[in-house]
Amino acid sequence: MSIPSSLTAAAPAPHPLRILTRVAWFLLGAIFIFSGLVKLNDPVGTAYKLEEYFEVFAESLPAIGGFFLWFKDLSRTLSIVLSSLEVILGVALLLRWHLKIILWALLGLLVFFGFLTFYSAAFNKVTDCGCFGDFIKLTPWTSFFKDLFLLVLWAIVFFNQRFLRHSFVQGTLGVMVMTFASAIAIGIGVRALGHLPYFDFLPYKVGADIHKLMKPAEPARYRYTMTRNGETKEFDQYPTDTTWKYQAMTSLNPKESTPAVTDFEISDVDGNSYTQELLKGNKLVLIVQNTNKTDRDRFDAINALMEGAAKSRRGITALTITSTSAPKFDSFRHDVNLAGPYYFADATVLKSIIRSNPGLMVLSNGVIKAKYHYHDIPPLYEVERLMKAPAAK
């Protein structure tokens, strides 16, 4: 018995536009989820970036500067909301849940982020958009072209929705799934906001040796362009022949020859450097970035820990580092009964060291052994366990 040719014929090849649409759909959703999760990992860092934008807008548009400064005060809430929204919309897109509405919402976010990245690139006001937090650093123009690429993906999906008609979740199930996704996204951000980032992508991570961070990975290497009698030649070493005239110099390893940190400087009230002393022995460092915004309710527990550490047999020096002015900090420390020596550093450095105000850092010979949010103040024995015993005299 013969088999009908209709059953033996090969299935028609997928429409190229269908393939393109589904690739664009997947990439757009995945990138939004990834971008949101990276920001939710460090909502305080995202809030710092939003504050930077709002300050710039307030300066550029003084007539409505108060409007932007009002938003600046809400930066931490906005950090959670915007980052969670990226994840939620990305999940909804991949599930094709209310696709048309979700695509319009995504367009709103893309236009918003596109404006920020273009402003950063065109006017060089904010040199890092923070699109992927501190995990992936992008230049302003790279960030802007990334947003243009996402707009292209959006357009492909929007104008070819006929290839994405099937929704993976509908009705009550869709509402339940999206509610769960929203709760997870918001919960990740809120938890990180009240503690420390899950993953630390900044130089001052636990285990880092600040001595090494302040030194380049390798010596600087250059290529020298020299001329002589109309001839141009390149040298890897500066020529000793004085008949060659210098024309240009190009760095061959700019990244490797630049230290990971270049602004780590600690000083006392008189401006004398304390940096090298800080990196010797066992130190319990309390970091108070800004006395106006610090949580004062935690200082009873902090003071008890600092006093106990100062008396420890581990030879721990308990000290405070702040970016607040000396008179203001002196008044503050009396208000919260904070004893011990205190020193000063740049506010940006302190924000990079720890996403907590106040926060604690444990140092042993310049190596960061632990960092603690003020919600997670450790017992003294935990700090002592991290320290090396002092050398016998």
C-alpha positions as CSV (number, residue, x, y, z in Angstrom):
1,M,0.0,0.0,0.0
2,S,1.5,3.3,-1.0
3,I,1.8,6.2,1.5
4,P,0.4,9.5,0.5
5,S,3.0,12.0,-0.6
6,S,1.5,14.6,1.7
7,L,2.7,12.5,4.7
8,T,6.2,11.9,3.4
9,A,6.9,15.5,2.4
10,A,9.3,17.3,4.6
11,A,7.9,20.0,7.0
12,P,8.2,23.5,5.6
13,A,11.3,25.4,6.7
14,P,10.7,27.9,9.4
15,H,10.1,31.4,8.1
16,P,13.3,33.5,8.5
17,L,11.4,36.4,10.0
18,R,9.9,34.0,12.6
19,I,13.3,32.9,13.6
20,L,14.6,36.5,13.8
21,T,11.6,37.5,15.9
22,R,12.0,34.7,18.4
23,V,15.7,35.4,18.7
24,A,15.0,39.1,19.3
25,W,12.2,38.2,21.8
26,F,14.5,35.9,23.8
27,L,17.4,38.4,23.8
28,L,15.3,41.3,24.8
29,G,13.7,39.5,27.7
30,A,16.9,37.9,28.9
31,I,18.9,41.2,28.8
32,F,16.2,43.0,30.8
33,I,16.2,40.2,33.4
34,F,20.0,40.2,33.6
35,S,20.2,44.0,33.8
36,G,17.6,44.1,36.6
37,L,19.1,41.3,38.7
38,V,22.6,42.9,38.5
39,K,21.1,46.2,39.8
40,L,19.1,44.4,42.5
41,N,22.3,42.8,43.6
42,D,23.5,46.2,44.7
43,P,20.5,48.6,45.0
44,V,22.6,51.0,47.1
45,G,25.1,51.4,44.2
46,T,22.2,51.9,41.8
47,A,20.8,54.5,44.1
48,Y,24.1,56.3,44.2
49,K,24.0,56.5,40.4
50,L,20.4,57.8,40.4
51,E,21.5,60.5,42.9
52,E,24.3,61.5,40.6
53,Y,21.8,61.9,37.7
54,F,19.3,63.9,39.8
55,E,22.1,66.2,41.0
56,V,23.2,66.9,37.5
57,F,19.7,67.6,36.3
58,A,19.1,69.9,39.3
59,E,22.2,71.9,38.3
60,S,21.4,71.9,34.6
61,L,17.8,73.0,35.2
62,P,17.8,75.2,38.3
63,A,14.2,76.4,37.6
64,I,13.0,72.9,38.5
65,G,16.0,71.8,40.6
66,G,13.8,71.2,43.6
67,F,11.8,68.6,41.6
68,F,14.9,66.6,40.9
69,L,16.3,67.0,44.4
70,W,12.9,65.6,45.7
71,F,13.5,62.5,43.5
72,K,17.1,62.3,44.8
73,D,15.7,61.7,48.3
74,L,13.7,58.8,46.9
75,S,16.7,57.3,45.0
76,R,16.8,54.0,47.1
77,T,13.1,53.4,46.6
78,L,13.4,54.2,42.9
79,S,16.4,51.9,42.7
80,I,14.3,48.9,43.9
81,V,11.3,49.9,41.8
82,L,13.1,50.4,38.5
83,S,15.4,47.4,38.9
84,S,12.5,45.1,39.9
85,L,10.5,46.4,37.0
86,E,13.2,45.4,34.5
87,V,13.1,41.8,35.9
88,I,9.3,41.7,36.0
89,L,8.9,43.0,32.4
90,G,11.6,40.7,31.2
91,V,9.9,37.6,32.7
92,A,6.5,38.7,31.4
93,L,8.0,39.1,27.9
94,L,9.5,35.7,27.9
95,L,6.2,34.2,29.1
96,R,4.4,36.3,26.5
97,W,2.0,37.4,29.2
98,H,-0.2,40.3,27.9
99,L,2.5,40.8,25.2
100,K,1.3,44.0,23.7
101,I,1.0,45.8,27.0
102,I,4.3,44.5,28.2
103,L,6.0,45.7,25.0
104,W,4.6,49.3,25.5
105,A,5.9,49.2,29.1
106,L,9.3,48.0,27.8
107,L,9.4,50.9,25.3
108,G,8.9,53.3,28.1
109,L,11.8,52.0,30.0
110,L,14.0,51.9,26.9
111,V,13.2,55.5,26.1
112,F,13.9,56.5,29.7
113,F,17.3,54.6,29.9
114,G,18.1,55.8,26.4
115,F,17.7,59.4,27.4
116,L,19.9,58.9,30.4
117,T,22.7,57.2,28.4
118,F,22.5,59.8,25.6
119,Y,22.7,62.6,28.1
120,S,25.7,61.0,29.8
121,A,27.5,60.5,26.4
122,A,26.7,63.8,24.8
123,F,27.4,66.1,27.8
124,N,29.9,63.9,29.7
125,K,28.1,64.7,32.9
126,V,27.8,61.1,34.3
127,T,30.8,59.0,33.0
128,D,29.2,55.6,33.9
129,C,25.5,54.9,33.4
130,G,25.4,52.0,35.8
131,C,23.4,50.0,33.2
132,F,24.8,46.7,34.5
133,G,25.9,47.9,37.9
134,D,29.5,47.4,38.7
135,F,29.5,44.0,37.1
136,I,30.1,45.3,33.5
137,K,31.4,48.8,33.2
138,L,30.3,50.6,30.0
139,T,31.4,53.9,28.5
140,P,28.5,56.4,28.0
141,W,28.5,55.9,24.2
142,T,28.7,52.1,24.5
143,S,25.7,52.3,26.8
144,F,23.8,54.5,24.4
145,F,24.5,52.1,21.5
146,K,23.4,49.2,23.7
147,D,20.1,51.0,24.2
148,L,19.7,51.5,20.5
149,F,20.4,47.8,19.9
150,L,17.6,47.0,22.4
151,L,15.3,49.4,20.6
152,V,16.0,47.5,17.4
153,L,15.2,44.2,19.2
154,W,12.0,45.8,20.5
155,A,10.9,46.9,17.1
156,I,11.5,43.5,15.6
157,V,9.3,41.9,18.3
158,F,6.6,44.6,18.3
159,F,6.0,44.6,14.5
160,N,6.1,40.8,14.3
161,Q,3.9,39.8,17.2
162,R,2.0,37.3,15.0
163,F,4.9,34.9,15.4
164,L,4.5,35.1,19.2
165,R,0.8,34.5,19.6
166,H,1.1,31.6,22.0
167,S,1.2,32.7,25.7
168,F,2.9,30.3,28.1
169,V,0.7,31.5,31.0
170,Q,-2.8,32.8,31.0
171,G,-5.6,33.8,33.3
172,T,-5.2,33.0,37.0
173,L,-2.0,31.1,36.4
174,G,-0.5,34.0,34.7
175,V,-1.4,36.4,37.5
176,M,0.1,33.9,40.1
177,V,3.3,33.4,38.2
178,M,3.8,37.2,37.7
179,T,3.0,37.9,41.3
180,F,5.6,35.3,42.4
181,A,8.2,36.8,40.0
182,S,7.4,40.3,41.3
183,A,7.8,39.1,44.9
184,I,11.1,37.4,44.2
185,A,12.5,40.4,42.4
186,I,11.5,42.9,45.0
187,G,12.6,40.6,47.8
188,I,16.1,40.2,46.3
189,G,16.5,44.0,46.2
190,V,15.0,44.7,49.7
191,R,17.2,42.1,51.2
192,A,20.4,43.5,49.5
193,L,19.3,47.0,50.6
194,G,19.2,46.0,54.3
195,H,22.4,44.0,54.2
196,L,25.3,43.9,51.7
197,P,25.4,43.0,48.0
198,Y,25.2,39.2,47.4
199,F,28.2,39.5,45.0
200,D,30.8,42.3,45.5
201,F,32.1,43.5,42.1
202,L,34.1,46.4,43.5
203,P,37.8,46.3,44.3
204,Y,37.4,46.3,48.0
205,K,35.8,42.8,48.2
206,V,36.4,40.4,51.0
207,G,39.8,38.7,50.5
208,A,41.3,41.7,48.6
209,D,44.7,42.9,49.6
210,I,44.7,46.7,49.6
211,H,48.5,46.8,49.3
212,K,48.1,45.0,45.9
213,L,45.1,47.1,44.8
214,M,47.3,50.2,45.1
215,K,50.0,48.7,42.9
216,P,49.8,48.1,39.1
217,A,49.6,44.4,38.0
218,E,52.7,45.0,35.8
219,P,55.1,47.9,34.9
220,A,54.0,50.3,32.2
221,R,55.2,49.6,28.7
222,Y,55.2,52.1,25.9
223,R,55.8,52.3,22.2
224,Y,57.8,55.4,21.1
225,T,57.3,56.9,17.7
226,M,60.5,58.7,16.6
227,T,61.6,60.6,13.4
228,R,64.9,61.2,11.8
229,N,65.6,62.8,8.4
230,G,62.1,62.2,7.3
231,E,62.0,58.6,8.4
232,T,59.5,57.5,11.1
233,K,60.2,54.5,13.2
234,E,58.6,52.8,16.3
235,F,60.7,51.6,19.3
236,D,59.7,49.5,22.3
237,Q,62.5,51.2,24.3
238,Y,63.4,54.9,24.1
239,P,66.3,55.1,21.8
240,T,69.6,56.3,23.2
241,D,70.6,57.6,19.8
242,T,70.0,61.4,20.1
243,T,69.5,61.8,16.4
244,W,66.0,60.4,16.7
245,K,63.4,63.0,17.6
246,Y,60.5,62.2,19.8
247,Q,57.1,62.4,18.0
248,A,54.6,60.3,20.1
249,M,54.2,57.7,22.8
250,T,51.5,55.0,23.1
251,S,50.8,52.9,26.2
252,L,50.9,49.2,25.4
253,N,49.2,48.0,28.6
254,P,47.1,50.9,30.0
255,K,44.8,48.6,32.0
256,E,47.5,46.3,33.5
257,S,49.7,49.3,34.4
258,T,47.0,51.2,36.3
259,P,46.3,50.3,39.9
260,A,42.8,49.0,40.7
261,V,42.5,51.8,43.2
262,T,44.2,55.2,42.9
263,D,42.4,57.3,45.5
264,F,42.7,55.2,48.7
265,E,44.1,57.8,51.1
266,I,43.4,58.0,54.8
267,S,44.5,61.0,56.8
268,D,44.1,62.4,60.4
269,V,42.5,65.7,61.4
270,D,45.7,67.6,60.6
271,G,46.0,66.1,57.1
272,N,48.8,63.7,57.9
273,S,48.6,60.4,56.0
274,Y,47.5,57.3,58.0
275,T,47.2,55.0,55.0
276,Q,50.2,52.8,55.6
277,E,49.6,52.5,59.3
278,L,46.0,51.4,58.6
279,L,47.3,48.5,56.5
280,K,49.5,47.2,59.3
281,G,48.3,44.7,62.0
282,N,44.7,44.0,63.0
283,K,42.2,46.7,62.5
284,L,38.4,46.9,63.1
285,V,37.3,49.9,61.0
286,L,34.0,51.6,61.5
287,I,33.0,53.5,58.3
288,V,30.6,56.4,58.7
289,Q,30.2,57.9,55.2
290,N,27.7,60.7,56.1
291,T,26.6,61.5,59.6
292,N,23.4,63.1,58.3
293,K,22.3,59.8,56.8
294,T,23.8,57.3,59.2
295,D,21.6,55.0,61.3
296,R,22.2,56.2,64.9
297,D,20.0,53.4,66.5
298,R,22.8,50.9,65.9
299,F,25.5,52.6,67.8
300,D,24.9,50.9,71.2
301,A,25.9,47.6,69.6
302,I,28.6,49.1,67.5
303,N,30.2,50.9,70.5
304,A,30.1,47.7,72.6
305,L,31.9,45.9,69.8
306,M,34.5,48.6,69.2
307,E,35.3,48.8,73.0
308,G,35.6,45.0,73.2
309,A,37.9,44.9,70.2
310,A,40.2,47.6,71.6
311,K,40.7,45.4,74.8
312,S,41.1,42.2,72.8
313,R,44.3,40.1,73.2
314,R,44.4,39.9,69.4
315,G,45.9,43.4,69.4
316,I,43.1,45.0,67.5
317,T,43.0,48.7,66.8
318,A,39.4,49.9,66.7
319,L,39.0,53.2,64.7
320,T,36.6,55.1,62.6
321,I,36.9,56.6,59.1
322,T,34.5,59.2,57.9
323,S,34.1,61.7,55.0
324,T,32.3,64.2,57.2
325,S,34.2,67.4,58.3
326,A,36.1,67.2,61.6
327,P,33.9,69.6,63.6
328,K,30.7,68.0,62.5
329,F,32.0,64.5,63.1
330,D,33.3,65.4,66.5
331,S,29.9,66.6,67.5
332,F,28.3,63.5,66.1
333,R,30.6,61.1,67.9
334,H,29.7,62.7,71.2
335,D,26.0,62.4,70.4
336,V,26.4,58.6,69.9
337,N,29.1,58.1,72.5
338,L,31.6,56.8,70.0
339,A,35.1,56.5,71.5
340,G,38.4,55.8,69.8
341,P,40.5,57.6,67.1
342,Y,39.0,58.7,63.8
343,Y,40.3,59.5,60.4
344,F,39.2,60.9,57.1
345,A,38.8,59.7,53.5
346,D,37.0,60.7,50.3
347,A,33.2,60.0,50.4
348,T,33.4,58.1,47.1
349,V,36.1,55.8,48.4
350,L,34.0,54.9,51.5
351,K,30.9,54.3,49.4
352,S,33.0,51.9,47.3
353,I,34.4,50.1,50.3
354,I,31.0,49.2,51.9
355,R,27.4,49.8,51.0
356,S,26.3,50.5,54.5
357,N,26.3,53.7,56.6
358,P,27.6,52.9,59.2
359,G,29.5,49.7,58.2
360,L,32.3,47.6,59.6
361,M,35.4,46.3,57.9
362,V,37.9,43.9,59.4
363,L,41.5,44.3,58.2
364,S,44.5,42.1,58.9
365,N,47.8,43.5,57.5
366,G,45.9,45.2,54.7
367,V,43.8,42.2,53.7
368,I,40.0,42.6,54.0
369,K,38.8,39.7,56.1
370,A,35.2,40.7,56.4
371,K,32.6,43.4,56.0
372,Y,29.4,43.9,57.9
373,H,26.2,45.9,57.4
374,Y,24.9,47.7,60.5
375,H,22.0,45.2,60.5
376,D,24.6,42.3,60.8
377,I,26.9,43.5,63.6
378,P,29.0,40.5,64.6
379,P,30.0,39.3,68.1
380,L,33.5,40.0,69.2
381,Y,34.6,36.4,69.0
382,E,33.8,36.3,65.3
383,V,36.0,39.3,64.6
384,E,38.8,37.9,66.7
385,R,38.6,34.6,64.8
386,L,39.4,36.4,61.6
387,M,42.5,38.1,63.0
388,K,46.1,36.9,63.1
389,A,47.6,36.8,66.6
390,P,50.0,39.7,67.1
391,A,53.7,38.8,66.8
392,A,55.5,38.1,70.1
393,K,57.8,40.8,71.3
